[in-house]
Amino acid sequence: MGLSYLVSLLVQAAALIIGIVVHESAHALTAFLLGDKTARSRGRVSLNPLSHIDPFGTVLLPLLMILAGGPVFAFAKPVPVNLRNLKHPKRDEVLVALAGPASNIALAAVAAVLWGGLAAGYDALPLSADAAVGVAQFLASLMLVSLSLAFFNLIPLPPLDGSSVLVLLLRGQALQTYYRIQRYAMPILIIVLYLLPSVTGIDLVGLYFNATVYPLANALLDFGAGLFGLAAL
């Protein structure tokens, strides 16, 4: 395990923690603005990582997945939301759920703009060439990790945010069938992430990211570059 690999691992870990903290804080803040003070009373409207990190889901699980050589995902402590306190429970539950992915997309956009500014004016900054490259790599990693968190959480399986959106759209027998499927959400995720690609070579999450994360990442980088008069990538 070389030094460059360890540095890359640390950069991705830092980007992941930032993305998770922003994601969970957005859930908590949106719930508070819509009438539920539960998360705020427990200190979850905060950018302090210690308020959100789950020892297993944020630290141990990603490390095990890295060692296993498969896809890596992580989760934080769930944000407590009391639906009875929301002004419009059904609508507001969806807004709270979507706030997390939306905040990650916004964070990715900020990272892309900073990347563009760095690329355009790094020679005017008090940074060595190596330091400028390191910062640029971190911003690119933050953008990709943030977009990955956003779109992964939009998958309609609990406890991911997409499940709250799908429940609002389903009715009758379709909703009851979905509730039955919910009980097997974690095994389904494991099958989709690990078993299916290894047995059939079909990487559904990879295909999904190819259609969402990477095109949007390229568009954001082009936008960030364009703001500072740089040619599109």
Buried (B, 14 or more C-beta within 10 A) or exposed (E): EEEEEEEEEEBBBBBBBBBBBBBBBBBBBBBBBBBBEBBBEBEBBBEEBEBBBBEEBBBEBBEEBBEEEBBBBBBBBBBBBEEEBBEEBEEBBBBBBBBBBBBBBBBBBBBBBBBBBBBBEBEEEEBEEEEBEBBBBBBBBBBBBBBBBBBBBBBBBBEBBBBBBBBEEBEEEEEEEBEEBBEEBEEBBEBBBBEBBEEEEEBBBBEBBEEBBBEBBEBBBBBBBEEBEBEEE
